Amino acid sequence: MTFSRIVDFPPLVFALSLIALWISAWIGTSFRRRRNLDEYEREDFRVVLSAVLTLLGLIIGFSFSMAVSRYDQRNAYEQAEASAVATEYVRADLLPGGDAARVIALLRNYLDQRLLFYKIRDEHQLQQIDAHTAQLERELWSAVRVPAAAQPTPLTTLAVSGMNDVLNSQGYTQAAWLNRIPIAAWCLMAVIAICCNVLIGYATRSITRQAILFVVLPLIVSISFFLIADIDSPRGGVIRVSPQNLVSLSQSLHTP
């Protein structure tokens, strides 16, 4: 399993982080047994440790902000997609009778596929949904292009413009779901977190008295990694984008 796949499973990120950081703290204690620090070196060491911990906190904060902004973007595009489909559903009446009925039926099927896109997690099913959605998009565009070319009036132009918004909104949503925290940022956080725990282990004088430090910092950092991965993962996390606008629209369109 590649690292890009690991971040799609937040519980796994938490478990691996906790184990790796806890081991790092114990590695730091092994370094301390080989060489102790005098008072002057200890003062310098505290400055370095404080700086590294501050850097770790800043990077975790920036990464959390990146994850939240991407989550908000996915929510915004879900609202925009529902608005575009609803607008085109109304504008379909501007087309000739037979073409309008076809566009309305296709939009209902298209909306069902978009709802499945938000709810399904299985990769194989998602590929089938993407293929079906692409086919429906071609049929939708053909359904408005043919009557607009036959009768190029301002009313049919509105229907074509609305369909263009529907197709664009799907592309924006797809791009937002693929926009994740870079793997380089994850690697940087992991390296700095490991270094911090090694330094914490090195600074511990009595293992029996300060053993709680070996658990507190790894646990807190692991929880932070879990939360970032959960928000950043569109399908693998607990905190997911709910297609409430699309669900509400689907219920209204399928109501006689």
Protein Blocks (a to p, Z undefined) as FASTA:
>chain_A
ZZklmmmmmklmmmmmmmmmmmmmmmmmmmmmmpccdfklmmmmmmmmmmmmmmmmmmmm
mmmmmmmmmmmmmmmmmmmmmmmmmmmmmmmmmpcfklmmmmmmmmmmmmmmmmmmmmpm
bfklmmmmmmmmmmmmmmmmmmmmmmmmmmccfklmmmmmmmmmmmmmmmmmmmmmmmcc
dfklmmmmmmmmmmmmmmmmmmpmblmlmmmmmmmmmmmmmmmmmmmmmmmpmklpmbdc
dfkklmmmmmmmmpZZ
